[in-house]
Amino acid sequence: MKIGICTYACMWSIGFPGARPPDPLCAMDLINKARALNVSVVQFGPNLALQDLPDSERSAVLQAAREAKLDLEIGSRGVEPAHLRRMLEFTRACGSALLRTVPELEGGRIPSRTELAAILREVEPAFRRAGVRLAMENSLMPAAEMSAALESAGSPWLGVTLDTVNSLAIAEGTREVVSALARWTHCLHVKDFIIRREWHMMGFRVEGRPAGQGQLNLPWLLGELAAAGARCNAVLELWPPEQSSIEQTVALEQQWLTESVAYLKRLIPGSSASG
């Protein structure tokens, strides 16, 4: 298992509508950040999509990643077969062996188990021939439904990106998600968190924390993945709460990034890029 960072570990630093830092982090900055942190993997998600960069900038990023011996993972959204085929070709062109996507259809509609299984069976031969693994992230599709669709497709080239918090949006906890999806895991999104009651006791708040400083039992999770025979990297994501200014929020995010990678290196020996 290798340690990596994702564009979603730097969301505030990259910026998004409603939150634009004065000096946004770019794709090359992320490569340089990975080198400085001595991690082995960089995953580019849709919030800083390599496919959207100008050709010259993308070529420079890919060259820098090769020189640094970084493994790249490509991120997208959607599971329409035509889209997956286009992204598969792009993933191969980048020298990547993993395409991460969110299982949704046009307009953000979540596919049924039957729909997803049919899609997976249709695209599986292309992924198998390309030697690229498809890793769908658990989000708004129930974990049991994803597992059943993957079981129906029955291919080692098709699996999941297991996120440790996303499924709270559909009232599924981490243990439930891991139980259903551990054996299909091709990528692990490490995202630590806390859940605490609001002061008025009517409801809860979910907030991110640096890896190892929240309620995620990461040693247990790694053990479950190992027991299930999962072959995956541990890619860091972060949810820092907004501070009083964008500059302070970005500074907190970068502090958490450093702390989290240090924790993961203690937990996953031999995972550094030079290790």
Secondary structure, 3 states (H helix, E strand, C coil): CCEEEEHHHCHHHHCECCECCCCCCCHHHHHHHHHHHCCCEEEECHHHCHHHCCHHHHHHHHHHHHHCCCEEEEECCCCCHHHHHHHHHHHHHCCCCEEEECCCCHHHCCCCHHHHHHHHHHHHHHHHHHCCEEEEECCCCCHHHHHHHHHHHCCCCEEEEEECCHHHHHCCCHHHHHHHHHHHEEEEEECEEEEEECCCCCCEEEEEECCCCCCCCHHHHHHHHHHCCCCCEEEECCCCCCCCCHHHHHHHHHHHHHHHHHHHHHHCCCCCCCC
